[in-house]
Amino acid sequence: TEAANRWQGIYQERQTRQQATIVAYDAVRVKPKDNTARRKLARLLAGQGDTVGAARQHAAALRLAQDAPPVLAAVAEDLIAVGKNEEALLLADRAASFAGGSVQAQETLGNALLANGRAREAAVAYSKVASSRPDRYDALMAKL
């Protein structure tokens, strides 16, 4: 039946995600200094709603505290990538608030605002980025 097929698809998707997470954890265990493996694991964890685990992996990759603005911004970008936009906005806002004039944090805030349908506010965040990094202007405006 249609319902059984739908549930079978959901089950397969979860199994695939779980297997990918196991492989990513194994990659980090084998090469704990491999930042690419840590970022991949962080993205998978964010997709599963484990923002603490994602922050832990980004913090290890960046060699920063889990609540450092660059870590929060990285987790926010992961959350945007997996469609968890409201959670991303909370972290991006916090990163931008604590990071002062960080270009990365402001761009992440703009990305999160845009992902939440708040284009005007995103444009303000992007303009702050462009004032510090004029070379980013065209790329930022293309997002809008």
N, C-alpha and C positions, 0 to 999 in steps of 0.2 A: 504494500500500500504506500501511498504518498507520505504518510506520517512516519512509517517505518524507514523509508528511504532517507527522509530528512534527518531523523535521529541517527541513522547509520553514518550520514555525512558529518554530523556534529561530532560523533564519536571518533571518526577517522581524523578529523581536524585536530581534536584534542590529543589523540595519540601521536600525531605528527609533531605537534608543538612540544609535547612531553619528550619525545625522542630527540628533538633538536636541542632542547634544554639540557638533557643528559650529555649529549655530545659536546655542547658548549662548556658545561662544567668540567668534563673530562679534559678538554683542551686547556682550560685554565689551570687545572691540577698538574698537567704535564709541563706546561710552560707558564708559570705564574707571573712572569714579567712580560708576557705577550699582551700588550695593550689592545691590539685588534681583537683578540679573543675575548678580553674583558668587556670591550664595548659591544661585541656581538651578544655576549651573555646578558649584558645590561639591557639591551633592546628586547631580547626574549623575555626577560623578567618583567620589564615594563608592560609588555603585551599581555602578560598574565596578571597584571595588577599589583605586582610586587615592587612597589616603588622604593622600598627600603633596600631590597636586594639589588635593584638597579643602581641606587646611590652608592651602595657598598662597592660595587664593581667599578663604577666611574671614579670613586674616591681612590681606589687602589691604582687604577690606571693613571690618574692625574697626580697621585701622591699628595692628596689634600684631605681635609676633614669631610665627612659626609654631608655636612651642612654648609660647605663653602659655596659661594655663588657660582663658580664654574661647574661644580658638580650638580647643583640644582638646575642650572641651565641645560646641562647635558641630559639629565633625566627628563626635563621638560621637552626637549627636542625628541627624545625617544617616545614619549607619550603622544606627542603630536603625530609622529610617524605611524603609530598604531591606532590612531583615532580616539585617544582618550584626552580630548581637548580641554574639558573643564579642569581635570586634574593638572594638566600641563600649564594652564593659565595660573593656577595657584602657585605652582613652583616657580614659574617664570617671573611672576610678580614679586615673589619673595627674593629671588636672585637679583632682580633689577633694583629692588629696594636696598639690599645690603651691599651691592657691588658698586654703589656710587655711579661713576661715569663709565662703567664697563661697556664697551661696544658690544661684546658678545652677549651680555645679559640683556641689553636693550634690544638687540636684534631678535633674541629668543622671545622676549616679551612681545615684540611686534608680530612674530610668527604665531605665538599663542593667541594673541588678540585676533589676528586674521583667521585662524582656524576656528575661532568661536564666532565668526561673522561680524566682528567689530573693526571694520576696515578703516574707519576714520581714526580711531585710537591707534591702530597699527601704523598708520601713516605718521602719526606724531612720534611714535617710538622709532620708526625708520628714519625720520628726519634728524633725530638725535644721533643716530648712527652715522648718517651721511655727513653731518657737520664735523664729525671727527675723522671720518673715512670717506672723503669725496669719491674715491675710486669705487665704492660700493653703491653709489647712488643709482645707477642704471639697473643693477641686479635687484635692488630693493624695490624700486618702482615697478619693475616687471612682476613682482609678486602681487602687487595691488591690482 
